[in-house]
């Protein structure tokens, strides 16, 4: 069994680091795609919320105003 030279050990470690770096880059791309998709979903939900809020406000404006005097048999 031969002992690897310091240069060989360093080269092996550099190779492992390069492989890990490539894995992390791929993971980062996937995570960024998820972030982008979630941001689009959030924006769509915010838009739907604003539209719903507008519709509710329009419906509330059509309701008759409450009177302070009770309406009932005297």
Secondary structure, DSSP 8 states (H G I E B T S, - for coil): -----HHHHHHHHHHHHHHHHHHHHHHHHHHHHHHHHHHHHHHHHHHHHHHHHHHHHHHHHHS----SS--S--
